[in-house]
Amino acid sequence: MPVQNSDIEMIAANHVDVLIDAPPAIGEITESVLSVSDLVIVPVSPGSLDIWSCRETVRSSSA
């Protein structure tokens, strides 16, 4: 089920920070989490293949 901005606002009302662990693949859930996020942390290994494979996540978080 996608995350709605109103869901995050309801949860965040009683908290300073909210951390959402999203799945590693770009899909409906990940896109909805990225759309309501103020900050995105994408952990990757320092290898060229890992960095290359996370580019779609970075693009989605920048939109």
Backbone torsions as a table, in degrees:
resi	resn	phi	psi	omega
1	MET	NA	127.8	-179.8
2	PRO	-63.4	152.6	178.0
3	VAL	-89.0	129.3	179.1
4	GLN	-99.0	150.6	178.8
5	ASN	-57.6	-37.7	179.4
6	SER	-64.7	-33.1	176.9
7	ASP	-63.9	-44.2	-179.9
8	ILE	-65.8	-42.5	179.4
9	GLU	-62.0	-39.0	179.0
10	MET	-65.0	-44.3	179.4
11	ILE	-67.6	-42.6	-175.3
12	ALA	-72.4	-15.7	-177.4
13	ALA	-58.6	-31.7	-177.7
14	ASN	-109.0	13.0	-177.2
15	HIS	-137.9	151.1	177.2
16	VAL	-77.6	-44.6	-179.2
17	ASP	-130.2	146.3	175.7
18	VAL	-126.7	125.7	179.7
19	LEU	-109.3	126.0	179.0
20	ILE	-117.2	121.2	177.0
21	ASP	-93.2	110.8	-176.4
22	ALA	-99.4	159.1	177.4
23	PRO	-63.7	155.3	-175.9
24	PRO	-73.5	-19.1	-178.1
25	ALA	-94.4	146.6	176.7
26	ILE	-74.6	120.5	178.6
27	GLY	-154.0	-170.0	-176.3
28	GLU	-60.3	-43.0	-178.4
29	ILE	-67.4	-48.0	-179.1
30	THR	-62.5	-42.9	178.8
31	GLU	-62.7	-39.3	179.9
32	SER	-70.0	-36.5	176.4
33	VAL	-64.9	-44.1	179.3
34	LEU	-63.2	-33.8	-177.2
35	SER	-70.7	-22.3	-179.5
36	VAL	-105.9	4.5	-175.9
37	SER	-89.0	142.6	172.5
38	ASP	-88.4	-28.4	-177.5
39	LEU	-142.2	137.3	179.4
40	VAL	-124.9	128.9	175.2
41	ILE	-113.7	121.8	-178.9
42	VAL	-114.7	102.5	179.0
43	PRO	-76.8	129.9	177.3
44	VAL	-139.2	154.5	172.2
45	SER	-78.1	154.4	-175.9
46	PRO	-78.7	29.6	177.9
47	GLY	-97.6	152.1	-176.1
48	SER	-62.6	-37.7	179.1
49	LEU	-65.9	-41.5	178.7
50	ASP	-64.9	-43.8	179.1
51	ILE	-65.3	-42.8	178.6
52	TRP	-61.5	-41.1	-175.4
53	SER	-72.9	-18.4	-179.8
54	CYS	-91.5	1.8	-175.5
55	ARG	-61.9	-34.9	179.4
56	GLU	-67.7	-37.3	176.5
57	THR	-64.3	-42.8	179.0
58	VAL	-64.3	-43.2	177.7
59	ARG	-61.0	-44.0	-179.4
60	SER	-65.1	-36.4	-178.9
61	SER	-75.4	-19.7	-179.5
62	SER	-86.7	-16.1	-175.1
63	ALA	-73.7	NA	NA
